[in-house]
Amino acid sequence: MIDLHTHSIFSDGELIPSELARRAKVAGYSALAITDHADHSNFDFIIPRLMKVCQKLTDAIAIKVIPGIELTHIAPEYIYELAVGARHAGAKIIIVHGETIVEPVVGGTNMAALRSPIDILAHPGLITEEEAREAAKNLICLEITTRKGHSLTNGHVANMARQAKAPLILNSDTHSPHDLVSREMAKKIALGAGLAETETVAMFRNSEDLVKRALEK
């Protein structure tokens, strides 16, 4: 299992990075990104600390642990600026918190994110066809999520991605130990979202490709 959207105590997660990585390893993960919530106030605090600990965890636990960030509830006009800043600070995976239907995310967030140098648009809610085409053009992965609430629109996201030929990725958005999922459960959630077997295989391959690119940066 590869999971590129998880949270530690550096934002609203329950676990320190070391325990998160250890539990992920025991759960059968081969790689994960720690992508704590950030805005202008804290991204330059979080990223250097994750960079320091992620390499140590990778060496000690034999699981690839990647430092990332989730830009969350950012005004759309600042998303590009923060994405550039996060990359410059050392984030290997950059996620933007999309327009989930269960939180009051500002309209226009999806499109602003998809026009920024990011890797994943998380739980994009009722994403439009135009937005999905933008994701396809910029090779930004749209997220199928296992997280309660955010997952309500998985089927819609899958359908929009299929129409636009946009890449998909599956993540857990883990905040606590019980949020970690096995590859078997991840596959069931993908199939439940309406993905065909071949599409599910391609989605898991997208995760592998993102890990490779992140480790090359």
C-alpha positions as CSV (number, residue, x, y, z in Angstrom):
1,M,0.0,0.0,0.0
2,I,1.2,3.5,-0.9
3,D,-0.5,6.4,0.9
4,L,0.4,10.0,0.0
5,H,-2.0,11.9,2.2
6,T,-1.5,11.5,6.0
7,H,-1.3,13.8,9.0
8,S,0.8,13.9,12.2
9,I,0.8,16.0,15.3
10,F,2.3,18.8,13.3
11,S,-1.3,19.6,12.4
12,D,-4.4,17.6,13.4
13,G,-3.1,14.1,13.4
14,E,-2.9,12.0,16.6
15,L,0.6,10.5,16.1
16,I,4.1,11.7,16.0
17,P,5.8,10.9,12.6
18,S,7.7,8.0,14.1
19,E,4.6,6.2,15.3
20,L,2.7,7.0,12.1
21,A,5.5,5.5,10.0
22,R,5.8,2.4,12.3
23,R,2.1,1.7,12.2
24,A,2.0,2.1,8.5
25,K,4.8,-0.3,8.1
26,V,3.0,-2.9,10.3
27,A,-0.1,-2.3,8.2
28,G,1.7,-3.3,5.1
29,Y,2.6,0.0,3.6
30,S,5.7,0.4,1.4
31,A,5.5,4.2,1.3
32,L,3.7,7.1,2.7
33,A,3.8,10.9,2.6
34,I,3.2,13.0,5.7
35,T,1.3,15.9,4.5
36,D,0.2,18.1,7.4
37,H,-2.2,21.0,7.0
38,A,-0.6,24.3,6.4
39,D,-1.1,27.9,5.3
40,H,1.1,31.0,5.4
41,S,1.5,30.7,9.2
42,N,3.1,27.3,9.5
43,F,4.4,25.7,6.2
44,D,7.9,26.9,6.9
45,F,7.8,25.4,10.3
46,I,6.4,22.0,9.3
47,I,8.4,21.2,6.2
48,P,11.9,21.4,7.6
49,R,11.0,19.2,10.6
50,L,9.4,16.6,8.3
51,M,12.4,16.6,6.0
52,K,14.6,15.9,9.0
53,V,12.6,13.0,10.5
54,C,11.4,11.4,7.2
55,Q,14.9,10.5,6.1
56,K,15.7,9.0,9.5
57,L,12.5,7.0,9.4
58,T,13.1,5.8,5.9
59,D,16.5,4.5,7.0
60,A,15.4,2.9,10.2
61,I,12.0,1.4,9.4
62,A,12.5,0.3,5.8
63,I,9.5,2.2,4.5
64,K,9.7,5.2,2.2
65,V,8.6,8.2,4.3
66,I,8.2,11.4,2.2
67,P,7.9,14.9,3.5
68,G,4.9,16.7,2.1
69,I,2.3,19.4,2.9
70,E,-1.4,19.9,2.5
71,L,-2.3,23.5,1.7
72,T,-5.6,23.8,3.5
73,H,-8.4,26.4,3.3
74,I,-6.1,28.8,1.4
75,A,-7.7,31.7,-0.4
76,P,-7.5,30.7,-4.1
77,E,-5.4,33.8,-5.0
78,Y,-2.6,32.6,-2.7
79,I,-2.5,28.9,-3.6
80,Y,0.1,29.3,-6.4
81,E,2.3,31.4,-4.2
82,L,2.2,28.9,-1.3
83,A,2.7,25.9,-3.6
84,V,5.9,27.5,-4.9
85,G,7.0,28.4,-1.4
86,A,6.3,24.8,-0.1
87,R,8.3,23.3,-3.0
88,H,11.2,25.7,-2.4
89,A,11.1,24.8,1.4
90,G,11.5,21.1,0.5
91,A,8.1,19.5,0.3
92,K,8.3,16.5,-2.0
93,I,4.5,16.0,-2.3
94,I,2.2,19.0,-2.4
95,I,-1.5,18.5,-1.9
96,V,-4.3,21.1,-1.9
97,H,-7.4,20.6,0.2
98,G,-10.1,20.5,-2.4
99,E,-13.7,21.6,-2.4
100,T,-15.1,18.7,-0.3
101,I,-18.8,18.9,0.3
102,V,-18.4,18.4,4.1
103,E,-16.3,21.6,4.8
104,P,-16.8,25.2,3.9
105,V,-14.0,25.4,1.3
106,V,-13.9,28.6,-0.7
107,G,-15.3,28.3,-4.3
108,G,-12.6,28.5,-6.9
109,T,-10.1,26.5,-4.8
110,N,-10.1,23.5,-7.1
111,M,-9.3,25.5,-10.2
112,A,-6.7,27.6,-8.5
113,A,-5.0,24.5,-7.2
114,L,-5.1,22.8,-10.6
115,R,-3.3,25.8,-12.1
116,S,-0.5,25.6,-9.5
117,P,2.6,23.4,-9.3
118,I,1.1,20.7,-7.0
119,D,0.9,16.9,-7.1
120,I,-2.6,16.0,-5.8
121,L,-5.9,17.7,-5.4
122,A,-7.4,16.0,-2.4
123,H,-11.1,15.2,-2.1
124,P,-12.2,17.6,-4.8
125,G,-15.9,17.2,-4.1
126,L,-18.3,18.0,-7.0
127,I,-15.4,18.7,-9.4
128,T,-16.5,20.1,-12.7
129,E,-15.6,18.7,-16.2
130,E,-13.5,21.8,-16.8
131,E,-11.6,21.3,-13.6
132,A,-11.0,17.6,-14.5
133,R,-9.7,18.6,-17.9
134,E,-7.3,21.1,-16.1
135,A,-6.1,18.2,-13.9
136,A,-5.5,16.1,-17.0
137,K,-3.6,18.9,-18.8
138,N,-1.3,19.5,-15.8
139,L,-0.9,15.8,-14.8
140,I,-2.3,16.5,-11.3
141,C,-3.8,13.5,-9.6
142,L,-7.4,13.7,-8.4
143,E,-8.0,11.9,-5.1
144,I,-10.2,9.0,-4.3
145,T,-10.3,9.0,-0.6
146,T,-11.1,6.4,2.1
147,R,-11.9,9.1,4.6
148,K,-15.5,9.3,6.0
149,G,-17.4,12.4,4.7
150,H,-14.9,13.3,2.0
151,S,-15.5,9.9,0.3
152,L,-19.2,10.8,-0.4
153,T,-18.2,12.2,-3.8
154,N,-15.7,9.5,-4.8
155,G,-18.1,8.2,-7.5
156,H,-18.5,11.6,-9.1
157,V,-14.7,12.2,-9.0
158,A,-14.0,8.9,-10.6
159,N,-16.5,9.7,-13.4
160,M,-15.2,13.2,-14.1
161,A,-11.6,11.8,-14.1
162,R,-12.6,9.1,-16.6
163,Q,-14.3,11.6,-18.9
164,A,-11.3,14.0,-18.9
165,K,-8.6,11.2,-18.8
166,A,-7.3,12.8,-15.6
167,P,-5.0,10.7,-13.3
168,L,-6.5,9.3,-10.1
169,I,-4.8,8.4,-6.8
170,L,-6.2,6.7,-3.7
171,N,-5.2,8.0,-0.2
172,S,-6.5,7.6,3.3
173,D,-6.2,11.1,4.7
174,T,-5.1,9.4,7.9
175,H,-5.4,11.4,11.1
176,S,-5.5,8.4,13.6
177,P,-4.2,4.8,13.6
178,H,-7.5,3.3,12.6
179,D,-7.6,5.4,9.4
180,L,-4.8,3.4,7.8
181,V,-6.1,1.0,5.2
182,S,-4.8,-2.2,3.6
183,R,-4.4,-2.4,-0.2
184,E,-7.2,-4.9,-0.3
185,M,-9.6,-2.4,1.4
186,A,-8.3,0.4,-0.8
187,K,-9.1,-1.7,-3.9
188,K,-12.6,-2.4,-2.6
189,I,-13.2,1.4,-2.1
190,A,-12.0,2.1,-5.6
191,L,-14.3,-0.5,-7.1
192,G,-17.1,0.9,-4.9
193,A,-16.5,4.3,-6.5
194,G,-17.2,2.7,-9.9
195,L,-13.7,2.2,-11.1
196,A,-13.0,-0.8,-13.3
197,E,-10.3,-3.3,-12.4
198,T,-8.0,-1.9,-15.0
199,E,-8.6,1.7,-13.8
200,T,-7.8,0.6,-10.2
201,V,-4.5,-0.9,-11.4
202,A,-3.7,2.3,-13.2
203,M,-4.6,4.4,-10.1
204,F,-2.2,2.4,-7.9
205,R,0.5,2.8,-10.6
206,N,0.0,6.6,-10.3
207,S,0.9,6.3,-6.6
208,E,4.1,4.4,-7.5
209,D,5.1,7.0,-10.1
210,L,4.5,9.9,-7.7
211,V,6.8,8.2,-5.1
212,K,9.5,7.8,-7.7
213,R,9.3,11.4,-8.8
214,A,9.3,12.6,-5.2
215,L,12.4,10.6,-4.3
216,E,14.2,12.1,-7.3
217,K,13.5,15.7,-6.3
